[in-house]
Amino acid sequence: MAPSHTLPTLYSFRRCPYAMRARLGLLAAGQTVELREVALKTKPQELLILSPKATVPVLDISGADPIEQSLEIMLWALGKNDPQNLLQPTNSNLDAMLHLIQRNDGSFKTHLDRYKYPNRYEPAGSIDHRAKGLEFLIELSGLLTNQPFLFGSAPSLADLAIFPFVRQFAGVGRDWFEQSAPQNVHDWLAYWLAADAFAITMHKYTPWQAEDAIVLFPIPEITQ
């Protein structure tokens, strides 16, 4: 079926934390997209042509350059429509959120990868990287003191952008995480894991092929 030219097209992968937060941002903005779930071992030619780096997520907007970074997808969508005021945290500002997200995407993601995939990086150093990752969780715990979300009494861009990576970190060694992570980080993570937005974002899709019918995200009947 020919692609829709009335909606942006999102190339995504369900379990990728970057793609996950892009979908969370699109959902929060009420932005419907044509979703193309990517099988990472057999990436579609359409994605390779659109974005030679061939990593997800990528948002294809008719008449504009594709958006190839997850945070930029979130900012694009919420810049159009932000009914939850995710870009206006109750106890801070956008610059502070972006700084924290940058630390998540930088040092924390580096330690997360080396903890999660020790054989790919430094087999002998995975425990050290776990400890470094815990330092970031302790920083988040400080932000969560006396408030349920990272920047105040309501969710913000930072919560949506960072949650998928903390979820991944927690999943590497659940027993260790249960014993070692600060309690308020546990509570914050549990909130997001139980949220309707997360359930909608993690709906399973069959990998896209060119002849498939158009699939929308979010699925209208799920959000009604």
C-alpha positions as CSV (number, residue, x, y, z in Angstrom):
1,M,0.0,0.0,0.0
2,A,1.3,3.5,-0.8
3,P,2.4,5.5,2.3
4,S,0.1,8.1,3.7
5,H,1.1,11.7,2.9
6,T,-1.2,13.2,5.5
7,L,0.6,11.8,8.5
8,P,4.2,11.6,9.6
9,T,5.8,8.2,9.3
10,L,7.6,6.8,12.3
11,Y,10.2,4.1,11.9
12,S,10.4,2.4,15.3
13,F,11.5,-0.7,17.3
14,R,9.4,-1.6,20.3
15,R,12.1,-2.4,22.8
16,C,14.6,0.4,21.9
17,P,14.5,3.0,24.7
18,Y,15.1,5.8,22.2
19,A,12.1,4.7,20.1
20,M,10.1,4.1,23.2
21,R,10.5,7.7,24.4
22,A,9.8,9.0,21.0
23,R,6.5,7.1,21.1
24,L,5.8,8.4,24.6
25,G,6.3,12.0,23.4
26,L,4.1,11.5,20.3
27,L,1.3,9.9,22.5
28,A,1.5,12.8,25.0
29,A,1.2,15.3,22.2
30,G,-1.8,13.5,20.7
31,Q,0.2,13.2,17.4
32,T,-1.0,10.3,15.3
33,V,1.7,8.8,13.0
34,E,1.9,6.0,10.5
35,L,4.0,3.5,12.3
36,R,6.5,1.2,10.7
37,E,7.9,-1.4,13.1
38,V,11.5,-2.3,12.1
39,A,13.1,-5.7,12.4
40,L,16.7,-4.7,13.2
41,K,18.2,-7.6,11.3
42,T,16.3,-6.9,8.1
43,K,15.9,-3.1,8.0
44,P,13.6,-1.9,5.2
45,Q,15.2,-0.2,2.2
46,E,12.9,2.7,2.7
47,L,14.5,3.4,6.1
48,L,18.0,3.1,4.7
49,I,17.3,5.6,1.9
50,L,15.6,8.0,4.3
51,S,18.3,7.8,7.0
52,P,21.6,6.2,6.1
53,K,22.5,5.9,9.8
54,A,19.6,3.4,9.9
55,T,18.9,3.6,13.6
56,V,15.5,4.1,15.1
57,P,13.5,6.1,15.7
58,V,13.3,8.2,12.5
59,L,10.3,10.4,11.8
60,D,9.5,11.2,8.2
61,I,7.5,14.4,7.7
62,S,6.3,15.2,4.3
63,G,8.0,18.3,2.9
64,A,10.6,18.4,5.7
65,D,13.9,16.8,6.6
66,P,13.5,13.6,8.6
67,I,13.9,13.9,12.3
68,E,16.5,11.3,13.3
69,Q,16.9,11.9,17.1
70,S,14.4,10.7,19.6
71,L,14.6,13.8,21.8
72,E,14.0,16.0,18.7
73,I,11.0,14.0,17.9
74,M,9.6,14.6,21.4
75,L,10.3,18.3,21.2
76,W,8.8,18.5,17.7
77,A,5.5,16.9,18.8
78,L,5.2,18.7,22.1
79,G,6.1,21.9,20.5
80,K,2.9,21.5,18.4
81,N,0.7,20.4,21.3
82,D,1.6,20.0,24.9
83,P,-1.7,19.4,26.9
84,Q,0.1,18.1,30.0
85,N,2.6,21.0,30.0
86,L,5.5,18.5,29.8
87,L,7.8,21.3,28.6
88,Q,7.0,23.5,31.5
89,P,7.9,21.6,34.7
90,T,6.5,22.9,37.9
91,N,9.8,23.3,39.8
92,S,12.3,24.1,37.0
93,N,12.7,24.9,33.3
94,L,13.3,23.3,30.0
95,D,17.1,24.0,30.1
96,A,17.5,22.1,33.3
97,M,15.5,19.1,31.9
98,L,17.6,19.1,28.8
99,H,20.8,19.1,30.8
100,L,19.6,16.0,32.8
101,I,18.5,14.2,29.7
102,Q,21.9,14.9,28.2
103,R,23.6,13.3,31.2
104,N,21.2,10.3,30.8
105,D,22.0,10.0,27.1
106,G,25.7,10.4,27.7
107,S,27.4,8.9,30.8
108,F,24.5,6.9,32.1
109,K,23.8,5.3,28.7
110,T,27.5,4.5,28.4
111,H,27.5,2.7,31.7
112,L,24.2,1.0,31.0
113,D,25.5,-0.4,27.7
114,R,28.7,-1.7,29.3
115,Y,26.7,-3.2,32.2
116,K,24.1,-4.8,30.0
117,Y,26.4,-6.1,27.3
118,P,29.7,-6.9,29.1
119,N,30.9,-9.3,26.4
120,R,30.6,-6.6,23.8
121,Y,32.6,-4.0,25.8
122,E,34.5,-4.8,29.0
123,P,33.7,-8.2,30.5
124,A,35.7,-7.5,33.6
125,G,34.3,-4.1,34.2
126,S,30.5,-4.6,34.2
127,I,30.2,-4.3,38.0
128,D,32.1,-1.0,37.9
129,H,29.7,0.3,35.2
130,R,26.8,-0.9,37.3
131,A,28.1,1.2,40.2
132,K,28.5,4.2,38.0
133,G,25.0,3.8,36.8
134,L,23.8,3.7,40.4
135,E,25.4,7.1,40.9
136,F,23.0,8.5,38.3
137,L,20.0,6.8,40.0
138,I,21.1,8.4,43.3
139,E,21.1,11.8,41.5
140,L,17.5,11.0,40.3
141,S,16.6,10.1,43.9
142,G,17.7,13.5,45.0
143,L,15.4,15.1,42.5
144,L,12.6,12.8,43.6
145,T,12.9,13.8,47.3
146,N,9.6,15.4,48.4
147,Q,8.1,15.2,44.9
148,P,6.8,12.3,42.8
149,F,8.4,13.4,39.5
150,L,11.8,14.6,38.5
151,F,10.9,18.2,38.2
152,G,7.9,18.7,40.4
153,S,4.4,17.5,41.2
154,A,3.5,16.6,37.6
155,P,5.3,14.6,34.9
156,S,7.6,16.4,32.6
157,L,9.6,15.8,29.4
158,A,12.5,14.6,31.6
159,D,10.4,11.8,33.1
160,L,9.3,10.5,29.7
161,A,12.8,10.8,28.2
162,I,14.7,9.1,31.0
163,F,12.3,6.4,32.2
164,P,12.9,3.9,29.3
165,F,16.6,3.9,30.2
166,V,16.1,3.4,33.9
167,R,13.7,0.6,33.0
168,Q,16.4,-1.1,30.9
169,F,19.0,-0.6,33.6
170,A,16.7,-2.2,36.2
171,G,16.0,-5.2,33.9
172,V,19.7,-6.2,33.7
173,G,19.8,-7.5,37.3
174,R,16.4,-7.2,38.9
175,D,17.5,-8.7,42.3
176,W,20.4,-6.3,42.6
177,F,18.2,-3.4,41.5
178,E,15.5,-4.3,44.0
179,Q,18.1,-4.2,46.8
180,S,20.3,-1.3,45.7
181,A,18.3,1.3,43.9
182,P,16.8,4.1,46.1
183,Q,13.2,3.5,47.1
184,N,11.9,6.7,45.5
185,V,13.4,5.6,42.2
186,H,11.6,2.3,42.6
187,D,8.4,4.1,43.2
188,W,8.9,6.4,40.2
189,L,9.8,3.5,37.9
190,A,6.7,1.5,39.2
191,Y,4.5,4.5,38.4
192,W,5.6,4.6,34.8
193,L,5.5,0.8,34.3
194,A,1.9,0.8,35.5
195,A,0.9,3.9,33.4
196,D,-1.6,3.6,30.6
197,A,0.7,5.5,28.4
198,F,3.4,2.9,28.8
199,A,1.0,0.1,27.9
200,I,-0.1,1.9,24.8
201,T,3.5,2.7,23.8
202,M,4.5,-1.0,24.2
203,H,1.7,-2.5,22.1
204,K,3.2,-5.2,19.9
205,Y,3.4,-4.6,16.1
206,T,4.4,-6.9,13.3
207,P,7.5,-5.8,11.5
208,W,6.5,-3.6,8.6
209,Q,6.7,-4.6,4.9
210,A,6.1,-2.4,1.9
211,E,2.9,-4.2,0.9
212,D,1.3,-3.9,4.4
213,A,-1.7,-1.9,5.2
214,I,-1.1,1.4,7.0
215,V,-0.8,1.0,10.8
216,L,-1.5,3.9,13.1
217,F,0.2,4.8,16.4
218,P,-1.5,5.1,18.7
219,I,-4.1,2.6,17.7
220,P,-7.4,4.6,18.0
221,E,-9.4,2.0,19.8
222,I,-6.7,1.6,22.5
223,T,-6.7,5.3,23.4
224,Q,-10.5,5.7,23.5
